[in-house]
Amino acid sequence: MTIQIGIIGGSGLYDMADLTDREEVTLSTPFGEPSSPYIVGTLRGKRVAFLARHGIGHRILPTELNFRANIYGFKTLGVERIISASAVGSLKEEYRPLDIVVPDQFFDRTRNRVSTFFGNGLAVHVAFAHPICRVLTPIVAESVERTGVRVHRGGTYVCMEGPQFSTLAESQLYRSWGMDVIGMTNLQEAKLAREAEICYVTMALVTDYDSWHPDHDQVTVEMIVATLMQNAKTAQQAIADAIGRIPADRSCECASALKFAIITRPEAISAAAKRDLAPIIGKYVS
C-alpha cells in the first residue's frame, strides 16, 4: 500500500498510539539526515509516515531543524499530504490554553533558516499567498471539533526564531499587528512542502498566552509541558479522524505548485541538481 500521508509530531506529540503494522525507515537525503527515523504504519486503513520533529528524546532546537531533509524524506516515501502538530502561544484572549487553532496564514520572523530546496543555479518561485492546503484545512478543523475541543478556523501564525520566548515588547507588537498565535517551526515546513507539491496543514496547539497576558507574563517550560500532554492526546484523536476522511484524489493547487514556477531553462539546470531534486522536479525536468 502506498504511503500518501505524513504526520509531523511537535512538542509533546512523539508518537501515534493507534499506528499499527509499524516499521522504522531511516533515510539519507541530499540535504542531510532527517530529525529521526520515519515510523511507517497503518492508521484508519491508510499507510502513513510519522516523524518526530525534534528527534528522539526532543534533542533538536527549532533553529537546528533540518527542514529540507524532513520534507524531502516524506517526498521520497511518496507522501502527498502532511498534517503537522505543534505547540504555540496565544496572542488573543479568546484563544485559550488547550484550544486548537488551524491557521491559514503565516508571518515570518525567523532569521537563520534555509527554507527552499532551490538555488545554486536553479531559480524557482512558487506561489505562497495561501500557504495552507484549502482542502485539508476544513477536514482537520472538523476532526478537532469531533474531539470536543474548541477549534479556531483560520488566523495567522507568527513564526519566530527562538529558542527564547518573546519579550513583552515583541509580544505586544505582534498583537497590535493582529497576529493570532506564535510558534517556532511551521513556516519552513509549509514553504518546503509547497515546493515539493505536498499539501500541508497544521494544528496549532495552544499551551499559553505568550508573555503579553498580565496573568501569564512568565511563560515557563513547566507550564507548557503540563498543557502539552493534554494537547497531545487531542491531537492524536483529531489526526486519526482526519486521516480517515481525507479523499484519495487531490483537487487542490498544491499538487501542481511547480508547474509554472521553474524559471531556469531546462538545459541550464545542472546534472547534479536534476539528480538530487529528481523526486521534486523530475516530472517537469528530465
C-alpha positions, 0 to 999 in steps of 0.5 A: 500500500502506498504511503500518501500521508505524513504526520509531523509530531511537535512538542509533546506529540512523539508518537501515534498510539493507534499506528499499527503494522509499524516499521522504522525507515531511516533515510539519507537525503541530499540535504542531510539526515532527517530529525529521526527515523520515519515510523511507517504504519497503518492508521484508519486503513491508510499507510502513513509516515510519522516523524518526530520533529525534534528527534528522539528524546526532543534533542533538536532546537527549532533553529537546528531543524533540518527542514529540507531533509524532513520534507524531502524524506516524506517526498521520497516515501511518496507522501502527498499530504502532511498534517503537522502538530505543534505547540504555540502561544496565544496572542488573543484572549479568546484563544485559550490554553488547550484550544486548537487553532488551524491557521491559514496564514503565516508571518515570518520572523525567523532569521537563520533558516534555509527554507527552499530546496532551490538555488545554486543555479536553479531559480524557482518561485512558487506561489505562497499567498495561501500557504495552507492546503484549502482542502485539508484545512476544513477536514482537520478543523472538523476532526478537532471539533469531533474531539470536543475541543474548541477549534479556531478556523483560520488566523495567522501564525507568527513564526519566530526564531527562538529558542527564547520566548518573546519579550513583552515588547515583541509580544505586544507588537505582534498583537497590535499587528493582529497576529493570532498565535506564535510558534517556532517551526511551521513556516519552513515546513509549509514553504518546503512542502509547497515546493515539493507539491505536498499539501500541508496543514497544521494544528496549532496547539495552544499551551499559553498566552505568550508573555503579553497576558498580565496573568501569564507574563512568565511563560515557563517550560513547566507550564507548557509541558503540563498543557502539552500532554493534554494537547497531545492526546487531542491531537492524536484523536483529531489526526486519526479522524482526519486521516480517515476522511481525507479523499484519495484524489487531490483537487487542490493547487498544491499538487501542481505548485511547480508547474509554472514556477521553474524559471531556469531553462531546462538545459541550464539546470545542472546534472547534479541538481536534476539528480538530487531534486529528481523526486521534486522536479523530475516530472517537469525536468528530465 
